Amino acid sequence: MLTAVYKSKKKADTFLYVEKRDDFSKVPEPLMAMFGQPHYVMIINLAKREHLGGADLNLVKEALSDKGFYLQLPPPEANLLAELRKQNGADSD
């Protein structure tokens, strides 16, 4: 299963996987507006992969089959203040 991967110039660490290069017809217009002008990164063969760096391979395959695209968002940012409070016992009530 070949897929084209694009990077967002508007949203850091956000990638869009589509079934065919430069074919965004299955991607909803509001999502494309949020994503911005797609910047081509590469074509990968998902059938030959055991994992992907920042996305669950099975979720990507499933989304491509069901919707024709997959949006990879960056992991949520850690709340450093909450972590520090927890380490120092400040959150114990």
C-alpha positions as CSV (number, residue, x, y, z in Angstrom):
1,M,0.0,0.0,0.0
2,L,1.7,3.2,-1.2
3,T,0.9,6.5,0.4
4,A,2.1,10.0,-0.1
5,V,3.1,12.0,3.0
6,Y,2.9,15.8,3.3
7,K,4.0,18.2,6.0
8,S,2.0,21.2,7.1
9,K,3.7,24.6,7.0
10,K,1.1,26.0,9.3
11,K,1.1,23.4,12.1
12,A,4.4,22.1,13.4
13,D,5.0,18.3,13.3
14,T,1.7,17.7,11.5
15,F,1.6,15.3,8.6
16,L,-1.1,14.3,6.1
17,Y,-1.1,10.8,4.5
18,V,-3.1,10.4,1.3
19,E,-3.6,7.5,-1.1
20,K,-2.2,9.2,-4.2
21,R,0.3,11.9,-4.6
22,D,-1.3,15.4,-4.9
23,D,-4.8,14.0,-4.6
24,F,-6.5,15.7,-1.7
25,S,-10.0,15.1,-3.0
26,K,-11.0,13.0,0.0
27,V,-9.6,15.4,2.6
28,P,-12.4,17.7,4.0
29,E,-12.0,21.4,3.0
30,P,-11.9,22.6,6.6
31,L,-9.0,20.3,7.3
32,M,-7.1,21.4,4.3
33,A,-7.7,25.1,5.3
34,M,-6.3,24.3,8.8
35,F,-3.4,22.2,7.3
36,G,-2.4,24.9,4.8
37,Q,-0.5,24.4,1.6
38,P,0.8,20.7,1.8
39,H,4.6,20.3,1.4
40,Y,5.4,17.0,-0.2
41,V,7.8,14.8,2.0
42,M,7.8,11.3,0.5
43,I,6.0,8.2,-0.8
44,I,6.2,5.2,1.5
45,N,5.1,1.6,1.1
46,L,3.1,0.8,4.2
47,A,3.0,-2.9,3.3
48,K,6.7,-3.1,3.8
49,R,6.7,-1.3,7.1
50,E,6.5,-2.8,10.6
51,H,6.0,0.6,12.3
52,L,6.0,4.3,11.6
53,G,7.9,6.9,13.5
54,G,5.1,9.1,15.0
55,A,1.9,7.2,14.0
56,D,0.3,3.8,14.6
57,L,0.8,1.8,11.4
58,N,-2.5,0.0,11.7
59,L,-4.4,3.2,12.4
60,V,-2.9,4.8,9.3
61,K,-3.8,1.8,7.1
62,E,-7.3,1.7,8.5
63,A,-7.9,5.5,8.0
64,L,-6.5,5.4,4.4
65,S,-8.9,2.5,3.6
66,D,-11.9,4.0,5.3
67,K,-11.5,7.8,4.6
68,G,-8.7,8.0,2.0
69,F,-6.4,10.1,4.3
70,Y,-4.8,10.1,7.7
71,L,-3.8,13.2,9.8
72,Q,-0.9,12.7,12.1
73,L,-0.8,15.3,14.9
74,P,2.1,16.0,17.2
75,P,2.0,14.4,20.6
76,P,0.5,16.6,23.3
77,E,2.9,18.9,25.0
78,A,3.7,17.9,28.6
79,N,2.5,20.2,31.3
80,L,5.9,20.8,33.0
81,L,4.4,22.8,35.8
82,A,2.0,19.9,36.7
83,E,4.8,17.4,36.5
84,L,7.0,19.6,38.8
85,R,4.2,20.0,41.3
86,K,3.6,16.2,41.3
87,Q,7.3,15.5,41.8
88,N,7.4,17.9,44.8
89,G,4.2,16.6,46.3
90,A,2.3,19.8,45.8
91,D,-0.6,18.1,44.2
92,S,-1.4,15.8,47.1
93,D,-4.8,16.8,48.6
